[in-house]
Structure formats: C-alpha cells, structure tokens
C-alpha cells in the first residue's frame, strides 16, 4: 500500500493560469520526487489598469512516499 503526501503551493505567471500551474509543477519537481497529481484549489489575478498582469493558482500537489528510501 502506498502513502501519498500533499503540499499546498502557489504558482504565478504573467502569461496565464495554465502557465502558472505548469511553472509551479516544473519548479516543485526539481526538489520533490514521485509527484503523482495536482489539484487546482483556487485561481486569482492581479489587475493593473484594464489588464491582467499576474495570474495566481493555489495548488494541492501530491507525491508518493518512498518507504525504501534511506
């Protein structure tokens, strides 16, 4: 039986919400092994004038615990 842990992280992008998710997962994968899923919890954006300038996504990131790891 596997054990899965969950982290809450926030991704940002000046392109789109999708890019914020992709960037957050890519960055997290640099230091977290065995990523297994991501769930979008919330989305929001910063507006300046009449334009969205920053996209934010709150994510639930899951990874599998390696019981055999030293």
N, C-alpha and C positions, 0 to 999 in steps of 0.2 A: 504494500500500500504506500502510495506517495503522499508526501506532505507538501502543501503549497503555501507560500507566504505572500502577503500583499503589502504593497507600499502605495502611499498617496504621493503623487508628484504633480508639478505644474509645468507644462510646456508652453513656450512662447514662440511667436513668429511674426514677422511683418508682412508675410505673404498670404497665409490662410490658416483656418483651423486645422485642416488636414496636414499642412506642413508643420504646424506646432506639434501634432501627435507624432508624426514621422521623426522630427528632430528630437523629441523627448525620448522616444524608444531607442533611437540610434545612440544618444548620449548615455542613457541608462545601461545599454548593452555593453558599453566599454568597461563597466565595473561590476555588473551583475550577471552571473552565469545562469543558464537554464531558464531564460524568460519564456513564459508559456502563454500569457494573454494580457490584453489591455482592455480596460473598460472606460469609456468617456463618461465622467461624472457630471461635468459642467463645462460650458463654453461661455466666454465673455470677450469683449473687445474694448479697446481704448479708442475714443474718437477725438480728433482734433479738427476743429472747423466742421466740415461736412464729410470728412473722410475717416475711415478706419485706418489707424496707424499701427496697431498692435493687436494680435489675436492671442488669447489665453485659453488653455484647456486644462482642466483638472482631471487627472487620470488615476485609476486604480490599476497598478501594474503588478502582475502576479509572476512568481517564479517558483520552480520546484526545488525543494531542499534535497541536496545530495547527502544522504546518510553515510556514505562510504568515504566522504572527503575528510582528509586529515586537517 
